Amino acid sequence: MAHVSTFKDLCARLLREGTRVRFTAYGRSMYPTMRDKDIITVEPVLPSEVRRGDITLYRLNTSMIAHHVLKVTRPRSSSARITIGPDTWGRPTETIGADKVLGRVIQVERGGVKLDPYSPRATLRLKIHKLASHLKRLLHIKVPSFSADKSRPSRP
């Protein structure tokens, strides 16, 4: 067995060899589907099996990221291109080659409770979160703070 230099390399290798991996995920970009320090289980997936709505684990430069698949384009002349993005509204999407996909998230564990990230409840929670985030950004009005405003005239 060749030397494995990092945890990311080990995960990639295990998934390529057909083994599921389970680890603590860090970050907030997938809230509410996944939260910072949730434990996720990832199974191997062939690029041809990746579908819209999947949560894929993929390599991007030196990072290993789990995001939703937003779109899969399968041109006849080249390999599939996958558009992926976070659950947090307003964050940028990325388009990657199918060869960057390492696996599919199949389970999220939070506080000892195993959750299905594809359940109707999880899907509804995500839709509500995205709608609320979008509305919050659209309706955001800055309210001036008078607590530190010395230029405000005093009352008579």
N, C-alpha and C positions, 0 to 999 in steps of 0.2 A: 504494500500500500504506500502510495506516494505521500510525502509530507503535506499536511494541511496547515496552511499558515494562519487562518483566522476562523472564527466562528461562522462567518458568512460563507467562507469557502467550504467548511464542513457541511453546512446546511445545503448548499448547492449540490455538493457531491452526493449526499445522502438522497436528496430528491431525485437526482439524475439516475441513481441506482435503484429507485423504486421504493424508498423508505420514507414513511411519514416523519415529520419533525414537529416538535412542540417546544415553544419558547416564550419568554416574556417579551412583549412588544412595547416599544416606547414611542411616544408621540401623540399628538392630538388631532392630526389631520383626518382621521377616520371616525371622529365622534359624530353620532352616538353609537354607531355599529361596534366600534372598538374604542376603548379608552386607554389612556396611558397606563402601562403596567398590567394590562390584560394578558392572559396566557392564550396564545393562539396555536391551533393545530393546522398544519399545512400538509396536503397530500400531493404527490407528484401529478402533473397534468401534461399531456402532450399539447403542443401548440395548436393542433387541429381540433382539440376538444375545448379550447377556450371560447366562452360565450359571453355575450353582453350580460351584465349583472353579476358575473363572477367577481370575487375578491381574489386578486392574484398577488402572489409574492413575486417580485421581479428584482433584477439587478439594474441599477442605473449608476454608472461610474463606479464609485467605491461603496455605494449605499445599497441596502436591501430594503425594499419598500413594499407595503401591502396597500393596494388601492383597488377601487371598483373598476371593472371594465365598462367603458362607456360605448365603445364601438369597435367592431372587428372588421377590417377590410381585407379581403382575400383576393388580391389580383392574380390572374392566371399566370403571369410571367414572372412573379417573384413571390417571396414569402409574405405571410400575413403581417399586417401592421395593426397594432392594437393601441387604441386611445384609452388612456386610463386617467382617473382623477380621484381626488380625495372626497370624503363626504362633507367636509366643511365648505360651505358655499363661498364662492369668490376666489378660491385658490386655483392656481393654474393647472391645466391638464397637460399630459405628456403623450406623445406618440412614440411607441417603441416597436422594435422588431419582435416577432413572436419568439425568437431565440433567446430573448432576455427573460422570458417567463420561467420561473423556477417551479411554481406550484400554485395550488388553489387553497385558500383558507376554508376549512370545513367546520371549525368550531372555535368559539371564543369562551374562555373561562374567566369569570369575574367573581371574586369573593367565594371561591369554591363551587359556584354554580355554573354548569355547562349550558351555553347558549347557542342556538342555531342562528347564525347571522343571515340566513335566507328565509327564516320563518315569516309568516304574514305579520306578526307583531313587530319584528325587527324592521321589515320593509315599511310598515306604516309609520313607525317611529322615525325612520330616516326621511320619509316624505314630509312629515310634519316639521321636522327639524330644518330641512332645506327651505320649506315654505316660510317658516318663522324667521329664519336667517335672512332670506331674501326681502321679506317685508320690513324687517328691522333696518336693513341697509337702505331701502327705498324711502322709508318714513323718518329716518334719523334726522332730527333737528337738534342743533346744538343749543342748549339752554345756557345763557350766560350765568356765571357764578358770581354772586355779589359778596361772598364771604371775604374775599381778599381785595375787592374793588374799592380803592380809596377815593376814586374820582366821583363816586356816586354822591349826589347831594344828600345832605342829612335832612331829616324831617323837621318841620318847624315846631 
